[in-house]
Amino acid sequence: SSLDPIEVENEIGGVILGSLEAAVKRRGLNRDEYLSSIRSNVNVNTFHGAEKRHNIYDEYCLYHQWKTENKYYDMNDVVLELISCEATEGLFDMAFLDEIQDFSYAAIFLICNIAGKENLNWVCAGDTAQMISPGCSFTFDGLKQVMRSVQPGIDQRLKGCANLLVNYRTTKDILDVGNQVLGCAKSVFPNAIAHAQKERAVKDLGIKVLLVHWADALYEKASFGPSQAVITSSNNEADIQEEMRKWLSSGGFVLSVLES
């Protein structure tokens, strides 16, 4: 298949099995439902996009068959199974969900049903700029839609997002780089990163960040201690990392952007 495995996984986990629609139906979407889903990242309004969705659903069918024949299940199956168990509702008084951008809407639907539903005791924290999977499309508006589905008529109780702008962990120079990267990302993808604003660091240890092309880095003196790191971004990650390890001789962590 010419499909990207990561994209297939994201479409299965985020749409076919993990969307709000799947949660409400308490089952995975059928082919027609998936083809008409607005949650998908695959544009269905082109011939290529429609064909791609069909191909992705074919892969899902093979995956589902493989699980059934081998009596396997994944986390998406667990979430939908728990949603179907009405006895799970109201088990806990409140729910605290951190890194909310990494939850499927179905998982959020489940948690909000089993915890804090009666008094809307839900606290969610996350950052859409930290979604690392290519197919992720979490939004805070989508989160509110899930909450409305769990407890209809609560629009007046849903407040806007509160920004936590004081960073107590990251040092100033590192955070300055992060703010610059965020600014570039928001300018290129204005609708992809909601609510994120520049943060202010409490700590300033004077540790400088060197931004340099790898070819130019070879002319810099390597003096990295065991508690410092080199973060790389390259289409040939494995080759670059090996060259860097030789350059550093000993010590120093070499991490890709994804690994860091």
C-alpha positions as CSV (number, residue, x, y, z in Angstrom):
1,S,0.0,0.0,0.0
2,S,1.2,3.6,-0.7
3,L,-0.6,4.9,2.4
4,D,1.4,6.4,5.2
5,P,1.0,4.1,8.2
6,I,1.0,7.0,10.6
7,E,-1.9,8.6,8.7
8,V,-3.8,5.4,8.7
9,E,-3.3,4.9,12.4
10,N,-4.4,8.5,13.1
11,E,-7.5,8.1,10.9
12,I,-8.5,4.9,12.7
13,G,-7.7,6.2,16.2
14,G,-8.9,9.7,15.7
15,V,-11.9,9.3,13.4
16,I,-13.2,5.7,12.8
17,L,-12.8,4.6,16.4
18,G,-11.9,7.7,18.3
19,S,-14.2,10.5,17.2
20,L,-17.1,12.0,19.1
21,E,-19.4,10.4,16.6
22,A,-18.0,7.0,17.3
23,A,-18.4,7.6,21.0
24,V,-22.0,8.6,20.7
25,K,-22.8,5.6,18.5
26,R,-20.7,3.4,20.9
27,R,-19.1,1.7,17.9
28,G,-16.7,2.4,15.1
29,L,-17.9,4.3,12.1
30,N,-19.0,2.3,9.1
31,R,-17.6,3.2,5.6
32,D,-20.3,5.7,4.7
33,E,-20.1,7.4,8.0
34,Y,-16.3,7.7,7.7
35,L,-16.5,9.0,4.1
36,S,-18.8,11.8,5.3
37,S,-17.0,12.6,8.6
38,I,-15.8,16.2,8.9
39,R,-13.3,15.0,11.6
40,S,-11.0,13.4,9.1
41,N,-7.9,15.1,7.9
42,V,-8.3,13.6,4.4
43,N,-10.1,16.0,2.1
44,V,-13.0,13.9,0.6
45,N,-14.0,16.6,-1.9
46,T,-11.4,15.5,-4.4
47,F,-11.2,12.3,-6.3
48,H,-7.8,11.5,-4.8
49,G,-9.1,12.3,-1.3
50,A,-12.2,10.2,-1.6
51,E,-10.2,7.3,-3.0
52,K,-7.7,7.7,-0.1
53,R,-10.5,7.5,2.5
54,H,-11.8,4.3,0.8
55,N,-8.2,2.8,1.0
56,I,-7.8,3.8,4.6
57,Y,-11.1,2.2,5.5
58,D,-10.0,-1.0,3.7
59,E,-6.9,-1.0,5.9
60,Y,-9.1,-0.5,8.9
61,C,-11.2,-3.6,7.9
62,L,-8.1,-5.7,7.6
63,Y,-6.9,-4.5,11.0
64,H,-10.3,-5.2,12.5
65,Q,-10.3,-8.7,11.0
66,W,-6.8,-9.4,12.3
67,K,-7.8,-8.3,15.8
68,T,-10.9,-10.4,15.7
69,E,-9.2,-13.6,14.4
70,N,-6.5,-13.3,17.0
71,K,-8.7,-12.1,19.9
72,Y,-6.7,-8.9,20.2
73,Y,-7.9,-5.5,21.1
74,D,-6.4,-2.0,21.3
75,M,-7.1,1.1,23.5
76,N,-9.8,2.4,21.1
77,D,-11.7,-0.9,21.6
78,V,-11.4,-0.5,25.4
79,V,-12.7,3.0,25.3
80,L,-15.7,2.1,23.2
81,E,-16.4,-0.9,25.3
82,L,-16.3,1.2,28.5
83,I,-18.6,3.8,27.0
84,S,-21.1,1.0,26.3
85,C,-21.1,0.0,30.0
86,E,-23.6,2.3,31.6
87,A,-22.6,1.1,35.1
88,T,-19.4,3.2,34.7
89,E,-21.2,6.6,34.8
90,G,-20.6,8.7,37.8
91,L,-17.8,6.7,39.3
92,F,-15.7,9.7,40.3
93,D,-16.4,13.2,41.6
94,M,-14.1,15.1,39.3
95,A,-11.6,14.6,36.4
96,F,-8.3,16.3,35.8
97,L,-7.0,15.8,32.2
98,D,-3.5,16.9,31.4
99,E,-2.0,16.9,27.9
100,I,-5.6,17.0,26.7
101,Q,-4.4,17.5,23.1
102,D,-3.3,13.8,23.0
103,F,-6.7,12.4,24.0
104,S,-9.1,11.1,21.4
105,Y,-12.5,12.8,21.6
106,A,-14.0,9.3,22.4
107,A,-11.6,9.0,25.4
108,I,-12.6,12.5,26.6
109,F,-16.3,11.6,26.2
110,L,-15.7,8.4,28.3
111,I,-13.8,10.3,31.1
112,C,-16.3,13.1,31.3
113,N,-19.1,10.6,31.7
114,I,-17.5,8.6,34.5
115,A,-16.0,11.6,36.4
116,G,-17.4,15.0,37.4
117,K,-20.4,14.8,35.1
118,E,-23.1,15.9,37.7
119,N,-21.4,19.1,38.7
120,L,-19.2,19.6,35.6
121,N,-16.1,19.1,37.7
122,W,-13.7,18.9,34.7
123,V,-10.3,20.5,34.5
124,C,-8.5,20.1,31.2
125,A,-5.0,21.4,30.4
126,G,-3.1,21.1,27.2
127,D,-1.3,22.8,24.3
128,T,-2.3,22.3,20.7
129,A,1.3,23.4,19.7
130,Q,2.5,20.1,21.2
131,M,0.6,17.7,19.0
132,I,3.3,15.6,17.4
133,S,1.3,13.2,15.3
134,P,0.7,14.4,11.7
135,G,-3.0,13.4,11.8
136,C,-3.9,15.0,15.1
137,S,-6.5,17.8,14.9
138,F,-7.6,18.4,18.5
139,T,-9.1,21.8,19.1
140,F,-10.5,23.3,22.2
141,D,-13.8,24.0,20.4
142,G,-13.9,20.3,19.7
143,L,-13.4,19.7,23.4
144,K,-16.4,21.9,24.2
145,Q,-18.4,20.0,21.7
146,V,-17.6,16.8,23.6
147,M,-18.7,18.3,26.9
148,R,-21.9,19.6,25.4
149,S,-22.6,16.0,24.1
150,V,-22.0,14.6,27.6
151,Q,-24.1,17.2,29.4
152,P,-26.4,19.2,27.0
153,G,-27.4,22.8,27.8
154,I,-24.1,23.9,29.5
155,D,-23.0,26.5,27.0
156,Q,-23.2,29.3,29.6
157,R,-20.9,27.3,31.8
158,L,-18.2,26.8,29.2
159,K,-15.6,29.5,29.7
160,G,-12.8,30.5,27.4
161,C,-9.4,29.0,27.7
162,A,-7.1,30.4,30.4
163,N,-3.5,30.9,29.2
164,L,-0.7,29.8,31.6
165,L,2.0,32.2,30.6
166,V,4.5,32.0,33.4
167,N,6.9,29.1,32.9
168,Y,8.5,27.7,36.1
169,R,10.5,25.0,34.5
170,T,12.2,26.1,31.3
171,T,15.1,28.6,31.4
172,K,14.9,32.0,29.7
173,D,17.1,31.5,26.7
174,I,15.5,28.1,25.9
175,L,12.1,29.6,26.2
176,D,13.1,32.5,24.0
177,V,13.9,30.0,21.2
178,G,10.6,28.3,21.9
179,N,8.7,31.5,21.6
180,Q,10.4,32.3,18.3
181,V,9.5,28.8,16.9
182,L,5.9,29.3,18.1
183,G,5.7,32.6,16.4
184,C,6.9,31.1,13.1
185,A,4.5,28.2,13.4
186,K,1.6,30.5,14.0
187,S,2.4,32.7,11.1
188,V,2.7,29.7,8.7
189,F,-0.2,27.7,10.2
190,P,-2.5,30.5,11.7
191,N,-5.5,28.2,12.2
192,A,-3.6,25.1,13.6
193,I,-2.4,26.4,16.9
194,A,-5.2,27.9,19.0
195,H,-4.8,30.1,22.1
196,A,-1.0,29.7,22.4
197,Q,0.8,32.8,23.5
198,K,4.4,33.7,24.3
199,E,5.5,32.5,27.8
200,R,7.7,34.2,30.4
201,A,10.4,32.3,32.2
202,V,11.1,32.6,35.9
203,K,14.6,31.0,35.7
204,D,17.5,32.6,34.0
205,L,20.6,30.5,34.4
206,G,22.5,32.2,31.5
207,I,22.6,28.9,29.5
208,K,22.7,30.0,25.9
209,V,21.1,28.2,23.0
210,L,23.1,27.8,19.8
211,L,21.1,27.6,16.6
212,V,23.2,26.6,13.7
213,H,23.2,24.5,10.5
214,W,24.9,21.2,11.0
215,A,27.5,22.0,8.4
216,D,28.5,25.1,10.3
217,A,28.3,23.3,13.7
218,L,31.5,21.4,12.8
219,Y,33.4,24.6,13.2
220,E,32.1,25.2,16.7
221,K,34.0,23.9,19.7
222,A,32.1,21.1,21.3
223,S,32.0,21.5,25.0
224,F,28.8,19.7,26.1
225,G,28.6,18.2,29.6
226,P,26.5,15.2,30.6
227,S,23.6,17.3,31.5
228,Q,23.4,19.2,28.2
229,A,21.8,18.1,24.9
230,V,22.0,18.6,21.2
231,I,18.6,18.7,19.4
232,T,18.6,18.0,15.7
233,S,16.1,18.2,12.9
234,S,16.9,16.5,9.6
235,N,15.5,14.3,6.9
236,N,18.4,12.0,7.4
237,E,18.2,11.8,11.2
238,A,20.1,8.6,11.8
239,D,23.1,9.7,9.8
240,I,23.3,13.2,11.4
241,Q,23.0,11.7,14.9
242,E,25.9,9.3,14.3
243,E,28.1,12.2,13.0
244,M,27.2,14.3,16.0
245,R,28.2,11.5,18.4
246,K,31.6,11.3,16.8
247,W,31.9,15.1,16.9
248,L,31.1,15.2,20.6
249,S,33.4,12.2,21.3
250,S,31.9,11.5,24.7
251,G,29.0,12.8,26.8
252,G,26.1,14.8,25.6
253,F,22.7,13.6,24.6
254,V,21.8,13.7,20.9
255,L,18.1,13.8,20.4
256,S,15.8,14.4,17.4
257,V,13.1,17.1,17.8
258,L,10.5,14.3,18.1
259,E,12.6,12.5,20.8
260,S,13.1,15.6,22.8
